[in-house]
Every structure is written in structure tokens, then in C-alpha cells.
Amino acid sequence: MTADCSVGIIGAGGVAARHAEVLSGFGDVRIAGVADTDVDRAGALARRCGATPYPHHEELLAREELDAVYICVPPFAHGPAELAAVDAALPFFVEKPLGVDTSAAEDIAARVRERGLLTAVGHQWRYLEAVERARELLAGREVRMVLGHWLDKVPPVGWWARADRSGGQVVEQAAHVVDLARLLAGEVESVHALESETRAAGIPDADVAAATVATLRFRGGAVGTLAATCLLAWKHRAGVEVYAEGLALEVSEAGLRVHTAAEPELFEDDGTAKERVDRAFVDAVLGRGGDVRTDYAEALRTHRVTCAIAESALTGAAVRPHAG
């Protein structure tokens, strides 16, 4: 099949490589170029997917005729690539988080809205079969409590343990959990967080807390908690527990466990969410579908909550997620 969608990739790290592998498996996609300030890394990924390497996103956008762009850069690097895509009127898919705070993201969202530009964000948990099943079970029920957790290790990248580079664990990792809590329980009205005095281990000058806990109040009346830690040497648990009248759900990337008065039921996920999120975006670019479940504006609502938790953990005061 002749490729119909020409894609550029900005950033050549692990997440970019994952998207490149998925996109390379689509018969209607051609990866035209890969841009990264690390030219060796850009070259390596470009060779793997038959693309041209570039040292900067501006050169990629200037030299290639693209239908869309994937922006897979670290949290501290967000902003210039998105704004360049907006200026070029290019649909873009951006990996979470949207930044280390909300300042650049608010500006990008406003400009995307003005241009009416197609966007998508990498909250692939929304494509889990487990999540779809959970939403069906919760239809007509009021969620009253949500318990979220991301219990993990320090990722093997030097920037992660610096808050000014990653935004912290809640912003960079637990955003998936917060996004799922919003999807299942509604908008978050306020948060109140605490973090440990212990910092992430193993990286010089680390200032990201080793553990963070937060309480959340949802506009619909539900309450919740979030617990995050990077103290471990393995990914121990990541997901949410959702409680409604007579129903308890455990949702994770692995699947869904349903608890009622009867024996628990387990629904295993089919593991295709990371492919489905890319397929939905490509189809939307090509005008073949409208299953983008998290555009930039929607992802910003989650990002505001995670940044509010980070702010509350620093100040010790309750914070209301807000725009601007």
C-alpha cells in the first residue's frame, strides 16, 4: 500500500522509538524524518525506520513535506516544537507530560484553539479495554472514592530526578493515573499534597521527592487519594481503585478486576492500547475517523491537576487546578 501519511518525529529517545516502531507497522504511514539535538541518536532512529535525520526540529519542518508530527521530547524541552507545529498548521501528537509546569502549555493550548488544529496526547490508558469496560460498569453509578497509585523506581535518565527538568514524579509519571481518575470520577476541584524529605536516590543533585501523597476532591462529590514513590527497584503497581455503591474496580494496564458481593471477575487487557492511540491519530489526520480520546485541551486539564499537586506538595497548602 502506498503511504498516505508523511510523519516527522521530534525527539529520538525511548518513547519516540516506541511510536516509530508502531507507525512503521502501518501501511499508510511513512516516517519522513527524525530530529534530535543528539545527532547520533537521531541518526540511529532514522536508520531504523528509513527516515532522514535532522539536528533540529526547525530543519525537519522546513525540509520535509509532512502531514503530521510526533513530539516526543523531555518535559523541560516542550514548547518550541509545539509552537513551530502550530505555526506550520501541522497536526501534532505530543507525549505527556506537557511540560514541567503549565506556563508553556496554556499558551500552546490557546494557539491550538485559535487555529482549530488537530492534536493528540499520549494518554494511551484511555484506549485500554479495561478502561472501556470500567466505564460501562460505572454507567449510571456515582463514583464516591478513587485511590490512585504509582509505585515505581527512578527511571534511567539523568534529567528525571530534577524537578526543573521533569516536573517531579506526579507530573512525569503519575499523570496517567490522574488522567484516569478524571475520566472515571470527573473533574478535580482541589488537591492537598505532602512529599517526603527523602529525595530520589542514585542521581547527583536530585531534588524530586522519593514519595508523594495527595488527597483530591472531585466536583461531583467524590474524594480520592494519590500515592507515588520512586523508592523501589521495580515497577510495583500503577493504577486506580474506583468505588461506587456496591461496586469496587481495580484498573491497570494489565486489566480490570471487578468486585461485587459475588466472586471477583478479572478482565485481562489485550495489550493494544499503545497501537490504538497511534492508529486513532493517523486516522484522524487522514480524515478516516474521530477516535482521538485526548486532545491537547483535554490533556491540559489533567496537567493542571498534576501541577497543582506538585505545587501543594511544595507549599503545604490546598491548591485548586486552574487555567492561566
N, C-alpha and C positions, 0 to 999 in steps of 0.2 A: 504494500500500500504506500502511495506517495505521501510523504509527510505534509501535513496541513498546518501545523502549528510550530513556528520557529521560536525557541525559548532561549533566553540568556540566563545564566546563573551568576549571581554576585555573591562571592564567598565560596571557599573551597574546602571547608572543614568537614567534619563527620556528618553533620546533618545535611549539608549540601550534597555530599556523596550519596547519602540515602535517597534524596529526591532524584538525583541524577540516575541512579540505578532504576528507580521506579519509572521515571519518564522515558528512559531508554527502552523500556519494555512496551511502550505504547507505539503502535504502528503509525499513528497520526501525529507524532511529535518528533521534531529534530532539535537537538541541543546545538545551537549555533556557536556559542562562546561561553567561556568561563572567566570571570575576573576575580582577582585576589591580589592584595598588596604583596603577598608572599608568592613571587612569580614561579618558584619551583612547585609549590602546592597547586597553583592554578594550572601549570603545565601538566602535572600528573593527572589531575582530574579530567582535564580536557582530552588527554590522550585516551583515557578510559572510555569516554563517550563520543569520540570522534569530533571534537569541537576545537575551536581556536582559543588559545589562552590570551588573556589581556592582563596588564598590571593594574588597571584601574577601571571602575565601572563606567566612567565617562567615555573612555575609549571603546569599550564594548558597545555602549548605546550609540556612539557615533558611527561605528563601522559596520554594524550588523543590522539587517532589516528584521526586526523582532516583532512577534505578535504578543509576547508577554515576557515577564522577567520574574525570576525567583530571587529573593533577597534573604540570604542565609548568613548573616554576619553576627558577631558577638553583640551583647546588649549595648555596650558602650559605643559601638560603631553605627547604630541606627540613626537615620536622619538624612544624610546626604543622598544615599542611594534611592530612598523612597521619594524624596523631593525631585530627584532627577527623573524618576519614572513618571511622576505626575506631570512634570514639565514636558515630557515626551509623549504624554497621553497614552502611556503603556499600562495595560492591566498588570498588576503585580501580586505575587504571593509572597508573604513575608513570614519568617519564622518568629515565634514568640521567644522571649518577651519583646514588647515593642520598644523597649529602652530601659535605662536604669531608673528613670522616673517618668513622669507624664508630660514634661515640658515639650519635647520634640513631637511626641505622639499627638498631642492636642492640635498642634499646627498642621501636621500631616493629615489628620482626620478632617480638619476644616477644608483643606485644599482638595482632598479627595472628594468631599461632598460637593464643593463648588464645581468640580469638573465632571461629576457623575461617573467616576471611574470605577471599573470592576476591580475588586480586591478580594483577597482571601488570606486567612491567617492559619498557621499550623496547629490549631487545636483539634488534632485528629481524634481525640477521645469522643467527640460528638458523632463520629462515624462508627463507633463500636456497636455491634449488635446488642451487647449487654446494656448499653445506654438506651437504645431504642426500645428494648423490652422493658426496662425500668420505667420509661415514660409511659408506656402502655399501662403498666400496673398501677401507676400513680394517677392516672386519669380519673378525675372526679374525687380524688382524695386530697386533703390538705396536709402538706408536709409540715411537721412540727419541730423536728430536730434533725440536724445534719452534723456528722462527725467526720472531719476530713483529716487525712494523714499523708505525709511524705517522709518516710523514714529510710535514709539512704546514706551514701558515702560522699566524700569530696570528689567531684569529677576531676579527671586528669588533665586539666587545662589551668595554666597559671593565673589567668585573669579571674577565675570563678570565685576565689576566696577574698577578693577585694570588692567591697560594696560599691565603690565608684566605677567599677568595671562590669559587675554582674547585676547589681541591684540587690543582691542578697538571695538566700535560698528560696524564700517565699515568692519573690518576683521571678526568679530564673527557673525554678523547678516546680514549685507547688502551684503555679498558675494553672496547670491542668486541673488540679483538684478544685481550686476556687471557681474555675470556669464551669466545671460540672455541678458544683453546688448551686451556682446561679441558675444553670439550666433547669435543675430539678426543684429548687426551692424558691426561685425568684430573686429579685434584686436585693443587694445588701445595703442596709440603711446606715449601719455604723459598725466599727470594729474597735477592739481594745486588745492590745498585744503586749507581751513581755518576751524578752530574749535573755539567754544565759550570758553570764560574764565570760564563759569559756568561748574561745574563738575556734574556727575551723583549723584542724591540725594539718601539719605536713607542708605548708606553704609559707615562705617568708613574708612578713608584713600582712598576714591575713587579718582582716577585721570583720569578716562575716561571722555571725553568731553560730555556735555549734548546735543550738536548739532555740526554737521559737514556738510559743504557744499564743493563740489568739481566740477571742470569743467574737462571734458575729451575730448581729441582729438583722433579720430579713424584714423587708417592708410588709410582707404578708403575715407577719407574726411569728414565724419560726425563729428558733435560736440555733446556734451552731458553734462548733469549735474547729480549730485547725492546729495540728501539731506537726512540726517539721524538725528534722535533725539530720546532720551530716556526720554524726559520731561513729557510724558503723563502717565496716569494711565491705559491705554488700548492700544491695537494694533490698531492704527487708519488706517494706509494704508501701503501696501508694494507691489511694482510692478514697471512696467516701462510703459512709453508712448513712442511710436515709430512713427516718422513722415517721410513719403516719399511723392513723388509728388502725390497729390490728395488723400492721404490716411493717416488716423490717427488711431493708435491702442492703446488700453489700455489693458495691460496684467497683470494678478494677479493670485494667486492660485484659486480664485473664478471663473475665466473665462476670456473671451475676449470680449471687446466692440470695434466694428468696426465703424469708422466714415468716411463717404464719403459725397458727395453732397446730398445723399438721407438720410432717417431717419437712426439713429444708429441701428446696429444689435448687439444683445447680445448672446454670446455662453457660456453657463454655463459649467464649468468643471465637470467631473463625479466623482472627488474625489479619484481616484485610483492611483495617481502618487506615493504615498508612498509605495504602494504594488508593483507597476510595477518596481520600481527601485530595490527592493529586488529580485523579480522574475527574472529579467534580469541577475542579478549577479549569482544567483543559477543556472540558465540555462547555463550560460557561464562556470561555474565550472564543470557542468556535461556534457559539450560538446554538449548541445542541442540548442544553439543559440548564436548570437553575437550582442545583443542589448544593450551592456554596452555603454552608451552615454557619460559618463565622467570617464575616467580612471585617474590614478594619474598624468600623464603628462599633461593632459588637465586641470585638476583641479588646477595644479600648475600655469598655465598661468593666471587663474583668481586670485589665491592667490597673485601672483606678483603684480597685479593691486591694490588689496585692501591694500597690504602692502605699495605700492607706495603712495597711498592716505594718509595712516596714517603717513608716513614719511613727505610728503609735508605739512600736517596739523601742524606738529611739527616745521618744518624749515621755512615754508612760501615760499619755492621755488618750482618751477615746477620740477617734477620727471618723468623720463622715466622708466617704468617697465622693468626689465632686469633680465637675468639669472645669477646665481652665485654671 
